[in-house]
């Protein structure tokens, strides 16, 4: 068996998430090595060398997309609730999904099960899209003998998360389309319409109006060097993506985003809803709070918010409870800390976190609608002024042509 590079995430005994990359014969061997060190493997992914990020950014990850993955979990849940074993459930799901990325994922899970792994271990070895929170919940369900119940909760949580993500994407489609159409209109005007007047002025020996000359210069620049512009944009996106994988730049940018008006509030609410929903599901399934915090942190997309959660976990290890360290953070909404305190005092923390998730998901919906309501007329006004200015320049140029003709 050939040695390969594996990137992994694991949970230490103290509840801290550790990451690393090592060369081993297989993911199963890596799992055993981490277990001897007292670490719990959360996820593992085979690395592709120093330029793997290019393949990942240009071609994406293997495996089912979000919609296919949600459907897969729903299928497995229904089969396990019906009383099938994990191996038999995977066999039936594979018969339903006979080809494509979902089938490849199912074959990988089957191979791991036939090798003696449990379902949670198979998911951890498979890596994305099986994230740390899903693996931990499945492991808790296997240990408690309640895997169908756990997967039912997981399926409900995934459906809620996808609904929230779909809502955010749908809300931004119209503003994005409006911007693209406006930019395309400007490009057509300066590269196709305005240059038609240049021969007339060249024949008359007169200079075009100043604004027309400026726009013509911009149009000539776009026409001659568009390929260089696209190359620079693509390179910039790749370099930015690679730079943001470094902790310092990513943390600084994410902290800045959270402090932005309106958008920062929406992102903080999204992260709060995601954290609360994941924690509630993990705690309902018997995962200890400290470990649940470490796992839930891995599901967050904002590095600054995740750092605040890590600080709360550190306070929890010193016996302060969860509410106090959350309340000292300037990035976590105060309502979350207050609701957590009530949950800790009443002994109903999972239920309270579920209510927090519902509350902030509603806040995200309302705030997104307000943002779109503000963004659409703003974009329309700005782009309308730009297009109107260009049309005015074209009309002025046409009048100048008529004057020359007269």
Secondary structure, 3 states (H helix, E strand, C coil): CCCEEEEEEEECCCCCEEEEEEEECCHHHHHHHHHHCCCEEEEEEECCCCCHHHHHHHHCCCCCCHHHHHHHHHHHHHHHHCCCCHHHHHHHHHHHCCCCHHHHHHHHHHHHHHCCCCHHHHHHHHCCCCCHHHHHHHHHHHHHCCHHHHHHHHHHHHHHHHHHHHHHHHHHHHHHHHHHHHHHHHHHHHHHHHHHHHHHHHHHCCCCCHHHHHHHHHHHHHHHHHHHHHHHHHHHHHHHHHHCCCHHHHHHHHHHHHCCCCHHHHHHHHHHHHHHHHHHHHHHCCCCHHHHHHHHHHCCCCHHHHHHHHHHHHHHHCCCCCHHHHHHCCCCCHHHHHHHHHHHHHCCHHHHHHHHHHHHHHHHHHHHHHHHHHHHHHHHHHHHHHHHHHHHHHHHHHHHHHHHHC
